[in-house]
Amino acid sequence: MNEEPCLVEPRPPQAPPLIALVGRPNVGKSTLFNRLTRSRDALVDDMPGVTRDRQYGRGVWDGRPFRVVDTGGMQEKSDDPLARDVRQQALVAIEEADAIVLVTDGVTGVLPDDRAIAGELRRAQKPVVCAVNKSEGRKGSDGVWEFFELAAGPVLPIAATHGQGVDDLLAALFTALPAPEMLEPIDMPAEEESNLPLRVAIIGAPNAGKSSLINALLGEERFVASAIPGTTRDSVDTPFTAADGRDYILVDTAGLRRKSRVTQRVESFSAIAALKAIDRAQVAVLVIDGDRGVTEQDQRVAGYAVEAGCGLVVAINKWDLAGRPADALTQSRDQIALAFPRLEHVPVLRLSAATGRGLDRLLPAVARVGDACRQRINTGVLNRWLAEVLAQHPPPRHGGHPVKIRYAAQVGVLPPTLLFHANHPEDIHASYRRYLENQLRQAFDFAGAPVRLLFRKTSRRE
C-alpha cells in the first residue's frame, strides 16, 4: 500500500480494536467520529479540509470497547504539499487500524477519489465497511446502490448527524473483529493524582512551530506541519511515554490569533477548542517564534494559561536560524523579562524543533512545573514560614487598626491554592499580597506554577 515505512502507534496486547475513518474531504468523517465517541472532540464544518491530523477517541458498543481514529480527507491527485501530508497521515491510520470505515457521500455519489481510496483499502487487506453517509433523505438513500462498485466490503447507509444506521455499521465491523472474550475493557484504576499522565497543552500564535515541536518529541510525523499559518485546527490529544518512564498527554492546539483577525468560522471553532485545551491542561508550553520575537499575542496567550491555572513553560523555537547578532541571547532575556514581568518564575528554554537543539531540556522542565503544580505543603511547615515572613515585614496598618494574618492552609492543587485567615482581609493591599507570593516562591519550589492566594475573615476566637 505504501512503499515508505509507516510509524504506527503501538497497541498493547488485548487493547480495544482500532477503527479508522477514511474518505475524501467533507463526507462527514468527523461527524461520525463524534457520534461514535459521544463527544464533540472533532471539529465539524461544511468547509472541506477541516480535519488534517489523526484524532483518536474511544467508544463502547454492546458492552465492547473500541478505539476510533479520525483522519483528514484523502485526495489522490493534488499538487498541494499540505494535501499530500494529510494523505500520509490517513495512510498511517490505515496501517495501524484493525478495521476501516470508508466514509462516502450518498448525495454526491461515487467520485474518482472514492474509487482511488477504495483501491488503497483493498491492498491493505483489512476488514472494510463502506458507510454511505447523508442517506437520510430520498436523494441520499436512492444513491446507495452505486457504491457497491467500490468492492469495499459491506455497503451500509448511515446518517452520522442523526445516528441513523450507526449500530448496523458497528455490528458489521465487530463481526470481523476478535470475539468479546479476547478483549478486556480498559477501566481507569483509582490512582493518586501524581501517578496520572501529565496533560500538556502546546500553545502559541499561528506558525510558531507547535506541531513541529510535538513531532520532534514523538520522533515521528504525527501532525501535519507546514509554513502555512493555521495548519492545525483541532486540539488533538496524544499519549506519550518519555524515556524516563513518565507518562504525558501532549495536546496540539490551533494557533490563537487576535479576535479581530479571526476571519473564518472554522478558525473561530479552532480558537475555542484551543482555549478548552488550555482549561483541561495542567501545564502549557507557550511556543514563541524566535525569529519573530515576543508579540502582544504571545503575552495574551500566556495570560490565558495563567488565568486557567496552568503551569507554564516558555519555549523559544527556531533558535537555530542564522543571522543572529552576538548579543542575541541577552536581548532575548531582556525581551522576555519586559514582556512577562509577572512571570519571572517561569522556565524559559531556547530550542529548535527542526534540529533538536535544546529539545532534551523541555520535558524535564515540564515535569518540574507539573510537580510544582501538584505540590502540597504541610500546614505546620506553612505556618512556620508564615510566622517568619510576618515577623520580617508585617502587613501595614489600615484605617488606624492593625491588620493581622492569623494562619494559613493549602486548600488545593492544580493550581496550588492557599487560604489565609485574617482579621481584616479586605484591607490587605495588592502589593502585600504580591510580597507573600514572592516569599512563598522563595521558600518553596513553585517555579512555573500559578499560585492562588485567598483571604478569609476570621475572628480571634475562631
C-alpha positions as CSV (number, residue, x, y, z in Angstrom):
1,M,0.0,0.0,0.0
2,N,2.8,2.4,0.9
3,E,6.4,1.9,-0.1
4,E,7.8,4.1,2.7
5,P,7.8,2.6,6.2
6,C,5.0,3.9,8.4
7,L,5.4,4.7,12.0
8,V,2.3,3.4,13.8
9,E,1.1,3.7,17.3
10,P,1.9,0.5,19.1
11,R,-1.1,-1.2,20.7
12,P,-0.7,-3.3,23.8
13,P,-2.0,-6.9,23.9
14,Q,-5.8,-7.2,24.4
15,A,-6.3,-3.5,23.9
16,P,-9.6,-2.5,22.3
17,P,-9.6,-2.7,18.4
18,L,-8.8,0.4,16.4
19,I,-11.3,1.6,13.7
20,A,-10.0,4.1,11.2
21,L,-12.4,6.5,9.4
22,V,-11.1,7.4,6.0
23,G,-12.6,9.1,2.9
24,R,-12.3,12.1,0.7
25,P,-12.9,15.6,2.2
26,N,-16.2,16.7,3.5
27,V,-18.0,13.4,3.6
28,G,-18.8,13.5,7.3
29,K,-15.9,11.6,8.9
30,S,-15.6,13.9,11.9
31,T,-19.3,13.9,12.5
32,L,-19.2,10.1,12.6
33,F,-16.2,10.2,14.9
34,N,-18.2,12.5,17.3
35,R,-21.2,10.1,17.1
36,L,-19.0,7.0,17.8
37,T,-17.2,8.6,20.7
38,R,-20.2,10.5,22.0
39,S,-18.1,13.7,22.1
40,R,-17.5,16.9,20.2
41,D,-13.8,16.5,20.1
42,A,-13.5,16.6,16.3
43,L,-14.2,19.9,14.6
44,V,-17.2,19.8,12.2
45,D,-17.9,22.3,9.4
46,D,-19.3,22.5,5.9
47,M,-15.9,23.7,4.6
48,P,-13.7,20.8,3.3
49,G,-10.4,20.1,4.8
50,V,-11.1,21.0,8.5
51,T,-9.6,17.8,9.8
52,R,-5.9,17.4,9.0
53,D,-4.2,15.4,11.8
54,R,-5.1,12.0,13.2
55,Q,-7.6,12.4,16.1
56,Y,-8.1,9.4,18.5
57,G,-11.1,8.6,20.7
58,R,-12.8,5.8,22.5
59,G,-16.3,4.3,22.4
60,V,-18.3,1.3,23.6
61,W,-20.8,-0.7,21.6
62,D,-22.9,-3.5,23.1
63,G,-20.5,-3.6,26.0
64,R,-17.4,-3.9,23.8
65,P,-14.8,-1.1,23.9
66,F,-13.2,0.2,20.8
67,R,-10.9,2.9,19.7
68,V,-11.5,5.1,16.6
69,V,-9.2,7.4,14.7
70,D,-10.5,10.3,12.5
71,T,-8.4,11.3,9.5
72,G,-8.2,14.1,7.0
73,G,-9.7,14.0,3.6
74,M,-7.6,12.0,1.1
75,Q,-7.1,13.4,-2.3
76,E,-5.2,11.3,-4.8
77,K,-4.3,13.9,-7.4
78,S,-3.2,17.1,-5.7
79,D,-0.1,19.3,-6.1
80,D,-0.7,20.9,-2.7
81,P,2.1,19.8,-0.2
82,L,-0.4,20.1,2.6
83,A,-2.8,17.7,0.9
84,R,0.0,15.2,0.5
85,D,0.8,15.4,4.2
86,V,-2.8,14.9,5.1
87,R,-3.0,11.8,2.9
88,Q,0.1,10.4,4.5
89,Q,-1.5,10.8,7.9
90,A,-4.5,8.8,6.7
91,L,-2.3,6.1,5.3
92,V,-0.6,5.7,8.7
93,A,-4.1,5.3,10.3
94,I,-5.0,2.6,7.7
95,E,-1.7,0.8,8.5
96,E,-2.3,0.7,12.3
97,A,-6.1,0.0,12.2
98,D,-7.8,-3.3,12.8
99,A,-10.8,-2.4,10.7
100,I,-11.6,0.5,8.4
101,V,-14.7,2.5,7.6
102,L,-14.7,4.1,4.1
103,V,-17.0,7.1,4.6
104,T,-18.7,8.3,1.4
105,D,-21.4,10.8,0.5
106,G,-24.7,9.4,-0.7
107,V,-25.8,12.8,-2.1
108,T,-22.9,13.4,-4.4
109,G,-22.5,9.7,-5.4
110,V,-19.3,7.9,-6.3
111,L,-16.4,10.2,-7.2
112,P,-12.9,9.4,-8.6
113,D,-11.3,10.0,-5.2
114,D,-13.7,7.4,-3.7
115,R,-12.5,4.8,-6.2
116,A,-8.9,5.6,-5.6
117,I,-9.3,5.3,-1.8
118,A,-11.2,2.0,-2.2
119,G,-8.2,0.7,-4.2
120,E,-5.9,1.6,-1.3
121,L,-8.1,-0.2,1.2
122,R,-8.3,-3.4,-0.9
123,R,-4.5,-3.5,-1.0
124,A,-4.5,-3.1,2.8
125,Q,-6.2,-6.4,3.2
126,K,-8.1,-5.4,6.3
127,P,-11.9,-5.6,7.2
128,V,-13.6,-2.7,5.5
129,V,-17.2,-1.4,5.6
130,C,-18.4,1.3,3.2
131,A,-20.6,3.8,5.1
132,V,-22.7,5.8,2.7
133,N,-23.3,9.0,4.8
134,K,-26.1,11.6,4.4
135,S,-28.5,8.8,3.4
136,E,-31.4,10.1,5.5
137,G,-33.3,11.6,2.6
138,R,-34.7,10.0,-0.6
139,K,-31.9,11.6,-2.7
140,G,-29.3,10.0,-0.4
141,S,-30.9,6.6,0.1
142,D,-31.5,6.2,-3.7
143,G,-27.8,6.5,-4.4
144,V,-26.6,3.8,-2.0
145,W,-26.5,1.0,-4.6
146,E,-23.9,2.6,-6.8
147,F,-21.3,2.3,-4.0
148,F,-21.3,-1.5,-4.4
149,E,-19.0,-0.9,-7.4
150,L,-16.2,0.1,-5.0
151,A,-16.0,-3.5,-3.7
152,A,-15.0,-2.2,-0.3
153,G,-16.9,-4.7,1.9
154,P,-20.5,-4.3,3.1
155,V,-22.2,-1.2,2.0
156,L,-24.4,0.4,4.6
157,P,-26.5,3.7,4.5
158,I,-26.0,5.9,7.6
159,A,-26.7,9.4,8.7
160,A,-24.0,10.4,11.1
161,T,-25.7,13.6,12.1
162,H,-28.8,11.8,13.4
163,G,-27.2,8.5,14.3
164,Q,-29.2,6.5,11.7
165,G,-27.5,3.2,10.8
166,V,-24.6,3.6,13.2
167,D,-25.5,0.5,15.2
168,D,-25.6,-1.6,12.0
169,L,-22.3,-0.2,11.0
170,L,-20.6,-1.2,14.3
171,A,-22.3,-4.6,14.1
172,A,-20.8,-5.2,10.7
173,L,-17.3,-4.1,12.0
174,F,-17.4,-6.3,15.1
175,T,-18.4,-9.3,13.0
176,A,-14.9,-9.2,11.5
177,L,-13.1,-8.4,14.8
178,P,-11.9,-10.6,17.6
179,A,-14.6,-12.2,19.8
180,P,-15.5,-10.3,23.0
181,E,-13.7,-12.8,25.4
182,M,-10.4,-11.9,23.7
183,L,-10.8,-8.2,24.7
184,E,-10.6,-6.6,28.2
185,P,-12.3,-3.3,28.8
186,I,-9.9,-0.7,29.9
187,D,-11.0,0.9,33.2
188,M,-9.1,3.8,34.9
189,P,-7.8,2.4,38.2
190,A,-8.1,4.6,41.3
191,E,-4.7,6.2,41.4
192,E,-3.1,9.1,43.1
193,E,-3.0,12.3,41.2
194,S,0.7,12.2,41.0
195,N,0.6,8.9,39.1
196,L,-1.7,10.1,36.3
197,P,-0.3,11.3,33.0
198,L,0.6,15.0,32.9
199,R,-1.7,16.8,30.4
200,V,0.5,19.3,28.5
201,A,-1.1,21.8,26.0
202,I,1.3,23.2,23.3
203,I,0.0,26.7,22.7
204,G,1.1,29.8,20.9
205,A,0.4,32.1,17.9
206,P,0.0,30.6,14.4
207,N,3.1,29.3,12.7
208,A,5.3,29.3,15.8
209,G,6.2,25.6,15.3
210,K,3.8,23.9,17.8
211,S,3.1,20.8,15.6
212,S,6.8,20.5,14.6
213,L,7.7,20.6,18.3
214,I,5.4,17.7,19.1
215,N,6.6,15.7,16.1
216,A,10.2,16.2,17.3
217,L,9.2,15.0,20.8
218,L,7.4,11.9,19.5
219,G,10.1,11.1,16.9
220,E,7.5,10.8,14.1
221,E,5.4,12.9,11.8
222,R,2.2,12.6,13.8
223,F,1.0,16.1,13.0
224,V,0.9,18.0,9.8
225,A,3.5,20.8,10.0
226,S,3.6,23.5,7.4
227,A,4.9,27.0,6.9
228,I,1.3,28.0,6.1
229,P,-0.2,29.7,9.3
230,G,-3.3,28.0,10.7
231,T,-2.5,24.4,9.5
232,T,-3.6,22.9,12.9
233,R,-7.3,23.3,13.5
234,D,-8.2,20.5,16.0
235,S,-6.9,20.2,19.6
236,V,-5.5,16.7,19.4
237,D,-4.6,14.5,22.4
238,T,-1.5,12.2,22.0
239,P,-0.5,9.9,24.8
240,F,3.3,9.7,25.2
241,T,5.8,8.0,27.5
242,A,9.1,9.7,27.9
243,A,12.5,7.9,28.1
244,D,12.4,8.2,31.9
245,G,9.0,6.3,32.0
246,R,6.9,9.3,32.8
247,D,3.5,9.5,31.0
248,Y,2.2,12.6,29.3
249,I,-0.7,13.6,27.2
250,L,0.5,16.1,24.6
251,V,-2.2,18.4,23.2
252,D,-1.5,20.1,19.9
253,T,-3.7,23.2,19.6
254,A,-4.6,25.7,16.9
255,G,-2.7,29.0,16.8
256,L,-4.5,31.7,18.7
257,R,-4.8,35.0,16.8
258,R,-6.2,38.3,18.0
259,K,-10.0,38.1,17.9
260,S,-10.3,40.9,15.3
261,R,-8.2,38.7,12.9
262,V,-10.3,35.6,13.2
263,T,-12.0,35.7,9.8
264,Q,-13.4,32.2,9.2
265,R,-16.0,30.3,11.2
266,V,-13.7,27.2,11.4
267,E,-10.9,29.4,12.8
268,S,-13.3,30.6,15.5
269,F,-14.1,27.0,16.4
270,S,-10.4,26.2,16.4
271,A,-9.7,29.0,18.8
272,I,-12.5,27.8,21.1
273,A,-11.0,24.3,21.0
274,A,-7.6,25.6,21.9
275,L,-8.9,27.6,24.9
276,K,-10.8,24.4,26.1
277,A,-7.5,22.5,25.8
278,I,-5.8,25.1,28.0
279,D,-8.6,24.8,30.5
280,R,-8.1,21.0,30.7
281,A,-4.3,21.1,30.8
282,Q,-2.1,21.0,33.8
283,V,0.9,22.5,32.1
284,A,1.1,24.7,29.0
285,V,4.1,25.1,26.8
286,L,4.0,28.6,25.1
287,V,5.9,28.3,21.8
288,I,7.3,31.6,20.6
289,D,8.7,32.1,17.2
290,G,12.3,33.1,18.0
291,D,12.8,34.7,14.6
292,R,9.7,36.9,15.1
293,G,10.3,37.6,18.8
294,V,7.7,38.1,21.6
295,T,4.5,39.6,20.4
296,E,1.4,41.1,22.1
297,Q,-0.5,37.9,21.1
298,D,2.2,35.8,22.9
299,Q,1.5,37.8,26.0
300,R,-2.2,37.3,25.7
301,V,-1.9,33.5,25.2
302,A,0.3,33.3,28.3
303,G,-2.4,35.2,30.2
304,Y,-5.0,32.7,29.1
305,A,-2.9,29.9,30.5
306,V,-2.2,31.6,33.9
307,E,-5.9,32.6,34.3
308,A,-6.8,28.9,33.6
309,G,-4.5,27.8,36.4
310,C,-2.0,26.1,34.1
311,G,1.7,25.7,34.9
312,L,3.7,27.4,32.2
313,V,6.9,26.8,30.3
314,V,8.1,29.3,27.6
315,A,9.9,27.6,24.6
316,I,11.5,30.0,22.1
317,N,11.6,28.0,18.9
318,K,13.6,28.4,15.7
319,W,16.7,29.4,17.8
320,D,18.9,27.8,15.1
321,L,18.1,30.4,12.4
322,A,21.2,32.1,11.0
323,G,22.0,35.8,11.2
324,R,21.6,36.4,14.9
325,P,23.9,39.1,16.5
326,A,26.4,38.0,19.1
327,D,24.3,39.5,21.9
328,A,21.0,37.9,20.8
329,L,20.8,35.7,23.9
330,T,21.0,38.8,26.2
331,Q,18.5,40.7,24.1
332,S,16.1,37.7,24.2
333,R,16.3,37.5,28.0
334,D,15.6,41.3,28.3
335,Q,12.7,41.0,25.9
336,I,11.2,38.1,27.9
337,A,11.6,40.0,31.2
338,L,9.8,43.0,29.7
339,A,7.1,41.0,28.1
340,F,6.3,38.9,31.1
341,P,7.1,41.0,34.2
342,R,4.9,38.9,36.5
343,L,6.2,35.5,35.2
344,E,9.8,35.7,36.2
345,H,9.4,32.3,37.9
346,V,8.5,30.6,34.6
347,P,11.2,28.5,32.9
348,V,12.4,29.9,29.5
349,L,14.0,27.5,27.1
350,R,15.6,28.2,23.7
351,L,15.4,25.3,21.3
352,S,14.9,24.2,17.7
353,A,12.2,21.7,16.8
354,A,13.8,21.4,13.3
355,T,17.3,20.4,14.5
356,G,16.5,19.1,18.0
357,R,18.8,21.6,19.7
358,G,17.8,22.1,23.3
359,L,14.9,19.7,23.0
360,D,16.2,17.4,25.7
361,R,15.6,20.1,28.3
362,L,11.9,20.6,27.5
363,L,10.2,17.6,29.1
364,P,12.3,17.7,32.3
365,A,11.2,21.4,32.7
366,V,7.6,20.4,32.0
367,A,7.8,17.7,34.6
368,R,9.3,20.1,37.2
369,V,6.5,22.5,36.6
370,G,3.9,19.7,36.8
371,D,5.3,18.6,40.1
372,A,5.2,22.2,41.3
373,C,1.5,22.5,40.3
374,R,0.7,19.3,42.4
375,Q,2.9,20.2,45.4
376,R,1.3,20.1,48.8
377,I,2.7,22.0,51.8
378,N,2.2,20.6,55.3
379,T,0.1,23.0,57.4
380,G,2.7,23.1,60.2
381,V,5.5,23.9,57.8
382,L,3.4,26.6,56.0
383,N,2.6,28.4,59.3
384,R,6.2,28.4,60.5
385,W,7.1,30.0,57.2
386,L,4.2,32.5,57.7
387,A,5.4,33.4,61.2
388,E,8.9,34.2,59.8
389,V,7.5,36.3,56.9
390,L,5.2,38.3,59.2
391,A,8.0,39.0,61.6
392,Q,10.2,40.3,58.9
393,H,7.5,42.5,57.3
394,P,4.0,42.7,59.0
395,P,1.0,43.9,57.0
396,P,0.7,47.7,57.0
397,R,-2.0,49.2,59.3
398,H,-5.1,50.3,57.6
399,G,-7.6,52.9,58.8
400,G,-5.9,53.1,62.1
401,H,-6.3,49.5,63.0
402,P,-3.7,46.6,62.7
403,V,-4.2,44.0,60.0
404,K,-3.3,40.5,61.3
405,I,-3.0,37.3,59.4
406,R,-3.6,34.6,61.9
407,Y,-2.8,31.3,60.0
408,A,-2.7,29.7,56.5
409,A,-3.5,26.3,55.0
410,Q,-3.2,24.9,51.5
411,V,-6.7,24.1,50.2
412,G,-6.0,22.9,46.7
413,V,-3.6,21.9,43.9
414,L,-3.6,22.3,40.1
415,P,-3.1,25.2,40.7
416,P,-1.7,25.4,44.3
417,T,-4.2,27.4,46.3
418,L,-3.6,28.8,49.8
419,L,-6.1,30.2,52.2
420,F,-5.0,33.0,54.6
421,H,-7.2,33.8,57.6
422,A,-7.1,37.4,58.7
423,N,-9.0,39.9,60.8
424,H,-9.4,42.4,58.0
425,P,-8.7,40.6,54.7
426,E,-10.3,43.4,52.7
427,D,-7.6,45.7,53.9
428,I,-4.6,43.6,52.7
429,H,-3.2,45.7,49.8
430,A,-2.3,44.1,46.5
431,S,1.4,44.9,47.0
432,Y,1.4,42.9,50.3
433,R,-0.2,40.0,48.6
434,R,2.5,40.1,45.9
435,Y,5.1,40.2,48.8
436,L,3.5,37.0,50.3
437,E,3.6,35.3,46.9
438,N,7.2,36.2,46.3
439,Q,8.3,35.0,49.7
440,L,6.3,31.8,49.1
441,R,8.1,31.1,45.9
442,Q,11.5,31.7,47.5
443,A,10.7,29.2,50.3
444,F,9.0,26.5,48.2
445,D,9.6,25.3,44.7
446,F,6.6,26.7,42.7
447,A,8.6,27.5,39.6
448,G,6.3,27.8,36.6
449,A,3.2,27.2,38.7
450,P,0.5,29.8,39.2
451,V,-0.1,30.3,42.9
452,R,-3.6,31.5,44.1
453,L,-3.8,33.3,47.4
454,L,-7.2,33.5,49.0
455,F,-8.1,35.6,52.1
456,R,-10.9,35.0,54.6
457,K,-12.1,37.0,57.5
458,T,-11.6,35.1,60.8
459,S,-12.1,36.4,64.4
460,R,-9.5,35.8,67.2
461,R,-11.9,33.2,68.8
462,E,-12.2,31.3,65.5
